[in-house]
Amino acid sequence: MRNDAIIVQKYGGACLATPEKIRAVASNLANLYGRGHRIVAIVSAMGKTTDELVRMAYQVSRQPSRRELDMLLTTGERISMSLVSMALSDFGVPAISFTGSQAGVMTDESHSSARILDVRPIRVREELDRGRIVVLAGFQGVNPATKEITTLGRGGSDTTAVAMAAALQAECCEIIKEVDGVCTADPNIVANSKPLRQLDFASLSEMCFWGAKVLHFRSVELAQSQNVPLVLKKWGGTEHSTQVVKEVMGMENGRVLAVNSLARIEHVEIDSADLGQGFEKFAQHLKQNGLSWPQLLASAFTAGTTRIMLTSDSESLDTLLRTLTSSKDLRKHRETLSSVSLTCFGGVSTDLPFRAIQILQNHAIIADKYVLSPHSVSLFVPVESREAAVKALHSLI
């Protein structure tokens, strides 16, 4: 790595949870700066700050305005960026903090789930040229037409880091968290899960879409499209880092890489003449109630009804379900489910779905249905069986 190369590092909330941890992050950045590197640090909110702010919002309002929610939630990252910059100054390192709008992160007008349209890092480049470390608030941007502050949704700091690395043509984008890179399963569920040292973009995107918490799938797609060198590292050590590459050579057909899960999946039923009308009614309902789009997993039309399977964070799902009670054409359909997904190479063309179903049956877990893609087999199970299903299917790795 060239000494004058720009390095983008993103620090997750767990790495910044206390003043002591913030000073440790600043010390690490100062050491990197001392070796001659030009550094942009993207920071998340401290610890569980975002969750606490969301909880507070729902305590004062049953259905918080999405605009005001964005104004509230962006304060979490602003606290982090200011404190990291203060700590760097204490180490004798010149630093400056910027919000997303100050850094030139331009988004569409959607509140709480905005997408980045462009990055214009004029001030970031200027400060790097002045020899400063630039500390940026992740997760946020500004709509250039309305001048409104927006947030990028859960995992948005990852997306900020990748977008900024692409705009600056950084030599590397490092996502730093308190976990051992990407593992074969959530270590909190499967104690003997193993780190994956190398992954291709397609597999990582699939893993994140189906519940891996290490990264948001949108940021993986962005890194792939912009050809951003991406590394996921454990805070305090590099022995378990995961390098993301275009293609992993020599992989066996049907090999299972990882097991991931989505904890909560809801079903919405819509009275409609066809699938198109069903989606139109769903989109209108979201707009009328000021709701952001959830993550859609599957849909089907039968006998005058469109059924949509979806997931999101619990607060958003709770709010959506509350709004359905006053709707004539939309309603909650059936019980809440969880998903358990096997990310693999060529699993669809093997007997992997059948073997997975058999393993679950041997553990008295009945899969409701399954969905296939080129890189995954996803099964839907009762919520109370989720962790047991993850542990059982990890035996296929």
C-alpha positions in Angstrom: 0.0 0.0 0.0 1.4 3.4 -1.0 2.1 5.8 1.9 0.1 8.6 0.1 -2.8 6.3 -0.7 -6.3 7.2 0.7 -7.6 4.7 3.1 -11.2 4.7 4.1 -12.0 3.0 7.4 -15.5 2.5 8.8 -15.9 1.9 12.5 -19.0 0.2 13.8 -21.0 1.3 16.8 -19.5 -1.4 19.1 -16.0 -0.1 18.5 -17.2 3.4 19.6 -19.4 2.4 22.5 -17.5 4.1 25.3 -15.1 7.1 25.6 -12.3 4.6 26.2 -13.0 2.8 23.0 -13.2 6.1 21.1 -9.7 7.0 22.4 -8.5 3.6 21.3 -9.9 4.1 17.8 -8.3 7.5 17.6 -5.0 6.0 18.7 -5.2 3.5 15.9 -6.0 6.2 13.4 -3.1 8.3 14.7 -0.7 5.4 14.2 -1.9 5.0 10.7 -1.5 8.7 10.0 2.0 8.6 11.5 3.0 6.1 8.8 2.1 8.7 6.1 -1.4 7.5 5.0 -4.3 9.9 4.1 -7.3 8.7 6.1 -11.1 9.1 5.9 -12.8 7.5 8.9 -16.5 6.8 8.7 -18.2 6.4 12.1 -21.4 4.9 13.3 -23.4 6.0 16.3 -21.9 4.9 19.7 -23.0 1.4 20.8 -26.8 1.1 20.9 -27.5 4.9 20.5 -29.6 4.5 17.3 -31.8 1.8 18.9 -32.2 4.1 22.0 -33.2 7.1 19.8 -35.7 5.0 17.9 -37.2 3.7 21.1 -37.4 7.3 22.4 -39.2 8.4 19.2 -41.8 5.7 19.5 -42.4 6.6 23.2 -43.4 10.1 22.2 -45.2 9.2 19.0 -47.0 6.1 17.8 -46.1 6.9 14.2 -43.1 9.3 14.1 -42.7 11.6 11.1 -40.0 10.1 8.9 -38.5 13.5 8.3 -38.2 14.2 12.1 -37.0 10.7 12.7 -34.1 11.3 10.3 -33.3 14.6 12.1 -33.2 12.7 15.4 -31.2 9.7 14.2 -28.5 11.6 12.5 -27.4 13.1 15.9 -26.0 9.7 16.9 -23.3 9.7 14.2 -22.6 13.4 14.8 -21.8 12.7 18.4 -19.3 10.0 17.3 -17.6 12.1 14.7 -17.1 15.0 17.0 -15.7 12.8 19.8 -13.3 10.9 17.5 -12.0 14.3 16.1 -11.5 15.6 19.6 -9.6 12.5 20.6 -7.4 12.8 17.5 -6.5 16.4 18.4 -5.6 15.2 21.8 -3.1 12.8 20.2 -1.6 15.8 18.3 -3.2 14.7 14.9 -5.0 17.4 12.9 -8.6 16.2 12.2 -11.9 17.6 11.2 -15.4 16.1 11.3 -18.1 16.4 8.6 -21.8 15.4 8.5 -22.9 13.5 5.4 -24.2 16.7 3.8 -20.9 18.6 4.4 -19.1 15.7 2.9 -21.1 15.8 -0.3 -23.2 12.7 0.1 -26.2 13.4 -2.2 -29.3 11.2 -1.9 -32.8 10.9 -3.2 -35.7 12.4 -1.2 -36.7 9.3 0.6 -36.5 9.6 4.4 -35.2 6.7 6.5 -34.2 4.6 3.5 -32.6 7.1 1.0 -30.3 5.9 -1.7 -27.1 7.7 -2.6 -27.3 9.4 -6.0 -23.9 11.0 -6.1 -20.9 11.8 -3.9 -19.2 15.2 -4.3 -16.3 15.1 -1.7 -14.9 18.6 -2.4 -14.4 19.5 1.2 -13.1 16.1 2.0 -10.4 16.3 -0.7 -9.5 19.8 0.5 -8.9 18.7 4.1 -7.0 15.6 3.1 -4.7 17.9 1.0 -4.2 20.1 4.1 -2.9 17.0 5.9 -5.9 16.3 8.1 -7.7 13.1 9.0 -11.3 13.5 7.9 -13.9 12.0 10.2 -17.3 11.5 8.6 -20.7 10.8 10.0 -22.0 7.6 8.3 -25.6 6.7 7.6 -26.7 10.1 6.3 -26.8 12.5 3.4 -28.8 15.4 1.9 -31.2 15.7 -0.9 -29.8 18.4 -3.2 -33.3 19.5 -4.5 -35.1 19.8 -1.1 -32.0 20.4 1.1 -33.5 17.9 3.5 -31.3 15.7 5.7 -31.8 12.0 4.9 -30.7 8.7 6.4 -29.7 5.6 4.4 -31.5 3.0 6.6 -29.9 0.2 8.7 -26.3 -0.5 7.8 -26.1 2.9 6.1 -22.7 3.7 7.5 -21.3 0.8 5.5 -22.9 2.2 2.3 -21.4 5.7 3.1 -17.9 4.2 3.5 -18.1 2.3 0.2 -19.6 5.3 -1.7 -16.9 7.6 -0.3 -14.1 5.1 -1.1 -15.4 4.9 -4.7 -15.6 8.7 -5.1 -12.1 9.2 -3.7 -10.7 6.2 -5.6 -9.3 5.0 -2.3 -6.8 2.2 -2.3 -8.8 0.2 0.3 -12.1 0.4 2.1 -11.9 -1.4 5.5 -15.0 -2.2 7.5 -14.0 -2.6 11.1 -16.2 -4.3 13.7 -15.9 -6.3 16.9 -16.4 -9.6 15.1 -14.0 -12.0 13.3 -14.6 -10.8 9.8 -17.4 -12.8 8.1 -18.1 -16.2 9.7 -19.9 -19.3 8.6 -22.8 -18.4 11.0 -23.6 -15.9 13.7 -21.1 -16.7 16.5 -23.8 -15.7 19.1 -25.8 -18.7 17.8 -23.2 -21.2 16.6 -20.2 -21.1 19.0 -18.0 -23.1 16.6 -18.6 -21.0 13.5 -15.4 -20.3 11.5 -14.1 -17.1 9.9 -14.1 -17.0 6.1 -10.8 -15.5 4.9 -12.0 -14.8 1.3 -15.4 -14.3 -0.2 -16.7 -13.2 -3.6 -19.0 -10.2 -3.9 -22.0 -12.3 -5.1 -21.9 -14.7 -2.1 -21.4 -11.9 0.4 -24.3 -9.9 -1.0 -26.5 -13.0 -0.8 -25.4 -13.7 2.8 -26.2 -10.1 3.9 -29.5 -10.1 2.1 -30.6 -13.1 4.1 -29.5 -11.9 7.5 -25.7 -11.7 7.9 -25.2 -8.7 10.2 -21.6 -7.9 9.2 -22.6 -5.6 6.3 -25.6 -4.3 4.5 -26.2 -5.9 1.2 -26.6 -2.6 -0.6 -23.1 -1.6 0.4 -21.8 -4.9 -1.1 -23.6 -4.3 -4.3 -22.2 -0.8 -4.5 -18.6 -2.0 -3.8 -19.0 -4.6 -6.6 -20.3 -2.1 -9.1 -17.7 0.5 -8.3 -14.8 -2.0 -8.0 -14.0 -0.9 -4.5 -11.4 -3.1 -2.7 -13.3 -4.2 0.4 -11.9 -5.8 3.6 -13.8 -6.7 6.8 -11.6 -6.6 9.8 -11.9 -7.4 13.5 -11.1 -4.4 15.7 -7.8 -4.9 17.5 -6.4 -7.6 15.1 -6.2 -8.6 11.5 -5.8 -12.4 11.9 -9.5 -13.0 11.0 -10.0 -10.4 8.3 -12.2 -11.2 5.3 -11.1 -10.0 1.9 -13.9 -9.6 -0.7 -12.8 -10.4 -4.3 -14.5 -10.6 -7.7 -14.3 -14.3 -7.9 -13.1 -17.1 -5.7 -11.4 -19.8 -7.8 -11.5 -23.5 -7.3 -14.7 -23.7 -5.3 -16.6 -26.9 -5.3 -20.0 -27.2 -6.8 -22.7 -27.2 -4.1 -20.3 -26.3 -1.3 -22.1 -24.5 1.6 -20.3 -21.4 2.7 -22.5 -20.1 5.5 -25.8 -20.2 7.3 -27.7 -17.0 8.1 -31.2 -16.0 9.2 -33.8 -13.3 9.3 -35.4 -13.3 12.7 -38.8 -11.8 11.7 -40.7 -12.1 8.4 -44.3 -10.9 8.0 -46.9 -11.5 5.3 -49.3 -8.9 3.9 -52.4 -9.9 2.0 -53.9 -7.4 -0.5 -57.3 -7.7 -2.3 -56.4 -7.2 -5.9 -57.3 -8.2 -9.5 -53.7 -9.1 -10.3 -50.2 -8.9 -9.0 -49.6 -5.5 -10.5 -52.6 -4.0 -8.8 -51.6 -5.6 -5.5 -48.2 -3.9 -5.6 -49.8 -0.6 -6.6 -52.1 -0.7 -3.6 -49.2 -1.7 -1.3 -47.1 1.2 -2.6 -50.0 3.7 -2.1 -50.5 2.4 1.5 -46.8 3.0 2.3 -47.0 6.5 0.8 -50.2 7.5 2.5 -48.9 6.4 5.9 -45.4 7.8 5.5 -43.7 4.4 5.6 -40.5 3.4 3.9 -40.3 0.3 1.7 -39.4 -2.9 3.6 -37.2 -5.5 2.2 -39.4 -7.7 0.0 -38.6 -11.4 -0.1 -41.3 -13.0 -2.2 -44.8 -12.4 -3.6 -47.6 -14.4 -5.2 -51.1 -13.9 -6.6 -53.9 -16.4 -6.1 -57.7 -16.1 -6.2 -58.1 -12.3 -6.0 -55.3 -11.7 -3.4 -51.7 -10.6 -3.7 -49.5 -11.9 -0.9 -46.1 -10.2 -0.1 -43.5 -11.7 2.2 -41.3 -9.0 3.8 -38.9 -8.1 6.5 -37.4 -4.9 8.1 -36.4 -3.8 11.6 -39.0 -4.5 14.3 -40.1 -0.9 14.8 -40.9 -0.5 11.1 -42.7 -3.8 11.0 -44.7 -2.9 14.1 -45.7 0.4 12.5 -46.7 -1.2 9.2 -48.8 -3.8 10.9 -50.6 -1.1 13.0 -51.5 0.8 9.9 -53.1 -2.3 8.3 -55.8 -2.4 11.0 -57.5 0.6 9.4 -57.1 -0.6 5.8 -60.0 -2.0 3.8 -57.9 -4.0 1.3 -54.7 -4.8 3.2 -54.3 -7.1 6.2 -51.7 -9.2 8.0 -51.7 -12.7 6.7 -50.7 -15.8 8.8 -48.2 -16.1 11.6 -44.7 -14.5 11.7 -41.9 -16.7 10.4 -38.1 -16.7 10.4 -35.8 -17.7 7.5 -32.7 -19.8 7.6 -30.5 -19.5 4.5 -27.6 -21.6 3.1 -25.3 -19.6 1.0 -23.5 -21.9 -1.5 -22.0 -22.4 -4.9 -24.4 -24.2 -7.3 -26.6 -25.5 -4.6 -29.7 -25.2 -6.7 -28.5 -27.9 -9.1 -27.8 -30.4 -6.3 -29.9 -32.2 -3.7 -29.0 -29.5 -1.1 -32.6 -28.3 -0.6 -33.7 -31.9 0.1 -30.9 -32.5 2.5 -31.6 -29.3 4.3 -35.2 -30.2 4.7 -34.3 -33.7 6.0 -31.9 -32.3 8.6 -34.6 -29.9 9.9 -37.1 -32.8 10.0 -34.6 -34.8 12.1 -34.6 -32.0 14.6 -38.4 -31.8 14.6 -38.4 -28.5 12.6 -40.9 -28.4 9.7 -40.0 -25.9 7.0 -43.0 -24.0 5.7 -41.5 -23.3 2.2 -38.2 -22.6 0.5 -36.9 -20.1 -2.0 -33.9 -20.8 -4.3 -31.4 -18.4 -6.0 -28.1 -19.1 -7.8 -26.3 -18.6 -4.5 -28.7 -19.6 -1.7 -31.3 -22.0 -0.4 -33.7 -20.2 2.0 -36.1 -22.1 4.2 -38.9 -20.6 6.3 -39.4 -21.9 9.8 -41.4 -21.0 13.0 -39.8 -18.1 14.9 -39.2 -20.2 18.0 -37.2 -22.8 15.9 -34.8 -20.2 14.2 -31.7 -20.7 16.3 -32.1 -24.5 16.5 -32.5 -24.5 12.7 -29.3 -22.4 12.2 -27.3 -24.8 14.5 -28.7 -27.9 12.7 -27.9 -26.6 9.2 -24.4 -25.5 10.2 -23.6 -29.2 10.1 -23.6 -29.0 6.3 -20.5 -26.8 6.3 
